[in-house]
Amino acid sequence: MTAHRLALLAAPEVRALAAAGAPALWAIGSTEQHGTHLVTGFDLASAQAVCDRAAERCPRDVALLPGLPFGSSDHWLPLGATWSLSPTTLVSLVSDVARSAAAAGFQRLTIVNGHAGNIGPAVTAVGGLVADTTVVEFLSYWTLVDPERIKALSPSDGGGVGHAGEVETSIALYLGGLAVDERLPAPAGKELSEGPGSSDPIIRAPRPLTEAPSGVYGNPTTATRELGELMIEAAADRLAAHLTDA
């Protein structure tokens, strides 16, 4: 039906959406360095693109909250060009927004994440909520896409999301405006087999100054618009289906 941006509505319209049972979508991201070639606001832009498309494809009204441009990014502070919330602050922020959604009468709040550093704090926040009246759920948009389909189009990084590598640079090529064209293809960074976004089940603290001083985990040189389209459109389709069935 219609995607409604809450920041552009007056209170009566917001109350009417909540009363009608419209689900609320909230994109969260970060403002942080993404190598030399991607913009610092990439994470929110990608998550917001998925939310916008899903809302447009959903056969019911959807309320779009203003996106959160800051995330938990302390690990990138040594490289500069990064603004970070502490994990504790992000836990409180997510909890407060969820409680506000419930107080506003919304029966469902779906948080769509675009930054890996937000996962731990957001899961902690959601796990600590008592959702008597409002269903609160959290997901990272790339988990909505079949990993085998991603892997088939990701010859360098094997489907790992990484950071400013093959997958994220592909999304930037597809969406447009998120990469500095004259800096493409950007040089490869740390291989994902040993870094964030790999299939390695062991979680290690990132060490960007020694592991990836270029700010890149993965290989952006093999990025394609086709892979970027898959990431955004397949994620949006699945999210729209979820909102429809919820």
For each residue, the residues with C-beta under 8 A, 3 or more apart:
1: 58 59 60 61 62
2: 61 62
3: 52 55 56 62 64
4: 9 13 17 22 61 62 63 64
5: 8 9 64 66
6: 9 14 17 24 63 64 65 66
7: 65 66
8: 5
9: 4 5 6 13 14 17
10: 13 14
11: 14 15
12: 15 16
13: 4 9 10 16 17
14: 6 9 10 11 17 18 63 104
15: 11 12 18 19 104 105
16: 12 13 19 20
17: 4 6 9 13 14 20 22 61 63 106
18: 14 15 21 22 63 104 105 106 107
19: 15 16 105
20: 16 17 61
21: 18 60 107
22: 4 17 18 60 61 62 63 106
23: 60 62 63 106 107 108 109 110 243 246
24: 6 62 63 64 65 101 106 108 109 110
25: 51 54 55 62 63 64 65 110 112 243
26: 51 65 67 68 97 109 110 111 112
27: 44 47 48 50 51 65 67 68 112 113 114
28: 44 47 67 68 71 94 111 112 113 114 115 118 122
29: 41 42 43 44 45 46 47 48 67 68 69 71 113 114 115 118
30: 43 44 69 70 71 72 73 82 84 114 115 117 118
31: 40 41 44 69 70 71 73 82 83
32: 40 43 71 73 76 81 82 83 84 115
33: 40 76 79 80 81 82 215
34: 37 38 39 40 42 163 164 168 215
35: 38 163 164 186 189 214 215 216 220
36: 180 183 186 214 215
37: 34 164 169 172 179 180 183 184 186 220
38: 34 35 42 164 168 169 172 178 179 180
39: 34 42 45 172 177 178 179 180
40: 31 32 33 34 81 82
41: 29 31 44 45 69 178
42: 29 34 38 39 45 46 114 164 168 171 172 178
43: 29 30 32 46 47 71 114 115
44: 27 28 29 30 31 41 47 48 67 68 69 114 115
45: 29 39 41 42 48 49 114 175 178
46: 29 42 43 49 50 114 141 168 171 175 178 231 232
47: 27 28 29 43 44 50 51 67 112 113 114 115 141
48: 27 29 44 45 51 52 67 114
49: 45 46 52 53 175 232 236
50: 27 46 47 53 54 112 141 144 232 235 236 239
51: 25 26 27 47 48 54 55 64 67 112 239
52: 3 48 49 55 56 64
53: 49 50 56 57 232 233 236 240
54: 25 50 51 57 58 62 235 236 237 239 240 243
55: 3 25 51 52 58 62 64 240 243
56: 3 52 53
57: 53 54 236 237 240
58: 1 54 55 62 240 243 244
59: 1 244
60: 1 21 22 23 243 244
61: 1 2 4 17 20 22
62: 1 2 3 4 22 23 24 25 54 55 58 243
63: 4 6 14 17 18 22 23 24 25 106
64: 3 4 5 6 24 25 51 52 55
65: 6 7 24 25 26 27 97 101
66: 5 6 7
67: 26 27 28 29 44 47 48 51
68: 26 27 28 29 44 71 93
69: 29 30 31 41 44
70: 30 31 73 83 84 85
71: 28 29 30 31 32 43 68 84 85 90 115 117 118
72: 30 84 85 86 87 90 115 117 118 120 121
73: 30 31 32 70 76 77 82 83 84 85 115 117
74: 77 84 86 87 117
75: 117 205 206 208
76: 32 33 73 79 82 84 208 215
77: 73 74 80 82 84
78: 208 209
79: 33 76 82 208 209 213 215
80: 33 77
81: 32 33 40
82: 30 31 32 33 40 73 76 77 79
83: 31 32 70 73
84: 30 32 70 71 72 73 74 76 77
85: 70 71 72 73 89 90 93
86: 72 74 89 90
87: 72 74 90 91 120 121 124
88: 91 92 121
89: 85 86 92 93
90: 71 72 85 86 87 93 94 118 121 122 125
91: 87 88 94 95 121 122 124 125 128
92: 88 89 95 96 125
93: 68 85 89 90 96 97 125
94: 28 90 91 97 98 111 121 122 125 126
95: 91 92 98 99 125 128 129
96: 92 93 99 100
97: 26 65 93 94 100 101 109
98: 94 95 101 102 109 111 125 126 129 131 134 136
99: 95 96 102 103 129
100: 96 97 103 104
101: 24 65 97 98 104 106 109 134 136
102: 98 99 105 106 109 131 133 134
103: 99 100
104: 14 15 18 100 101
105: 15 18 19 102
106: 17 18 22 23 24 63 101 102 109 134
107: 18 21 23 133 134 135
108: 23 24 134 135 136 137 246
109: 23 24 26 97 98 101 102 106 134 135 136 137
110: 23 24 25 26 137 138 139 239 242 243
111: 26 28 94 98 122 126 136 137 138 139
112: 25 26 27 28 47 50 51 139 140 141 239
113: 27 28 29 47 118 119 122 138 139 140 141
114: 27 28 29 30 42 43 44 45 46 47 48 140 141
115: 28 29 30 32 43 44 47 71 72 73 118
116: 119 140 161 163 196 197
117: 30 71 72 73 74 75 120
118: 28 29 30 71 72 90 113 115 121 122
119: 113 116 122 123 140
120: 72 87 117 123 124
121: 72 87 88 90 91 94 118 124 125
122: 28 90 91 94 111 113 118 119 125 126 138
123: 119 120 126 127 138
124: 87 91 120 121 127 128
125: 90 91 92 93 94 95 98 121 122 128 129
126: 94 98 111 122 123 129 136 137 138
127: 123 124
128: 91 95 124 125
129: 95 98 99 125 126 136
130:
131: 98 102 134 135 136
132:
133: 102 107
134: 98 101 102 106 107 108 109 131
135: 107 108 109 131 246
136: 98 101 108 109 111 126 129 131
137: 108 109 110 111 126
138: 110 111 113 122 123 126
139: 110 111 112 113 143 144
140: 112 113 114 116 119 143
141: 46 47 50 112 113 114 144 145 231 235 239
142: 145 150 161 167 231 235
143: 139 140
144: 50 139 141 234 235 238 239
145: 141 142 149 150 230 231 234 235 238
146: 149 150 234
147: 150 151 159
148: 151 152 159
149: 145 146 152 153 230 234
150: 142 145 146 147 153 154 159 167 227 230 231
151: 147 148 154 158 159
152: 148 149
153: 149 150 170 224 226 227 230
154: 150 151 157 158 159 160 166 167 222 227
155: 166 222
156: 165 166 188 218 219 221 222
157: 154 160 162 165 166 167 192 197 218 219
158: 151 154 192 193 198 199
159: 147 148 150 151 154 167
160: 154 157 165 167 192 197 198 199 218
161: 116 142 165 167 168 197 218
162: 157 165 166 167 168 189 192 195 196 197 216 217 218
163: 34 35 116 168 189 196 197 212 215 216 217 218
164: 34 35 37 38 42 168 169 186 189 215 216 217 218 220
165: 156 157 160 161 162 168 169 188 189 192 197 216 217 218 219 220
166: 154 155 156 157 162 169 170 218 219 220 222 223 227
167: 142 150 154 157 159 160 161 162 170 171 197 218 223 227 231
168: 34 38 42 46 161 162 163 164 165 171 172 218 220
169: 37 38 164 165 166 172 173 179 184 185 186 220 223
170: 153 166 167 173 174 223 224 225 226 227 228 231
171: 42 46 167 168 174 175 178 227 228 231 232
172: 37 38 39 42 168 169 175 176 178 179 223 228
173: 169 170 176 179 184 223 224 225 228
174: 170 171 225 227 228 229 231 232
175: 45 46 49 171 172 178 228 232
176: 172 173
177: 39
178: 38 39 41 42 45 46 171 172 175
179: 37 38 39 169 172 173 183 184
180: 36 37 38 39 183 184
181: 184
182:
183: 36 37 179 180 186
184: 37 169 173 179 180 181 220 223
185: 169 220 221 222 223
186: 35 36 37 164 169 183 216 220 221
187: 214 216 220 221
188: 156 165 191 216 218 219 220 221
189: 35 162 163 164 165 195 212 214 215 216 217 218 219
190: 194 195 211 212 216 217 218
191: 188 194 195 218 219
192: 157 158 160 162 165 195 196 197 198 217 218
193: 158 198 200
194: 190 191 198 200
195: 162 189 190 191 192 198 206 211 212 217 218
196: 116 162 163 192 206 217
197: 116 157 160 161 162 163 165 167 192 217 218
198: 158 160 192 193 194 195
199: 158 160
200: 193 194
201:
202:
203:
204:
205: 75
206: 75 195 196 211 212 217
207: 210 211
208: 75 76 78 79 211 212 213 215
209: 78 79 213
210: 207 213
211: 190 195 206 207 208 217
212: 163 189 190 195 206 208 215 216 217
213: 79 208 209 210
214: 35 36 187 189
215: 33 34 35 36 76 79 163 164 189 208 212
216: 35 162 163 164 165 186 187 188 189 190 212 220
217: 162 163 164 165 189 190 192 195 196 197 206 211 212
218: 156 157 160 161 162 163 164 165 166 167 168 188 189 190 191 192 195 197
219: 156 157 165 166 188 189 191 222
220: 35 37 164 165 166 168 169 184 185 186 187 188 216 223
221: 156 185 186 187 188
222: 154 155 156 166 185 219
223: 166 167 169 170 172 173 184 185 220 227 228
224: 153 170 173 227 228
225: 170 173 174 228 229
226: 153 170 229 230
227: 150 153 154 166 167 170 171 174 223 224 230 231
228: 170 171 172 173 174 175 223 224 225 231 232
229: 174 225 226 232 233
230: 145 149 150 153 226 227 233 234
231: 46 141 142 145 150 167 170 171 174 227 228 234 235
232: 46 49 50 53 171 174 175 228 229 235 236
233: 53 229 230 236 237
234: 144 145 146 149 230 231 237 238
235: 50 54 141 142 144 145 231 232 238 239
236: 49 50 53 54 57 232 233 239 240
237: 54 57 233 234 240 241
238: 144 145 234 235 241 242
239: 50 51 54 110 112 141 144 235 236 242 243
240: 53 54 55 57 58 236 237 243 244
241: 237 238 244 245
242: 110 238 239 245 246
243: 23 25 54 55 58 60 62 110 239 240 246
244: 58 59 60 240 241
245: 241 242
246: 23 108 135 242 243
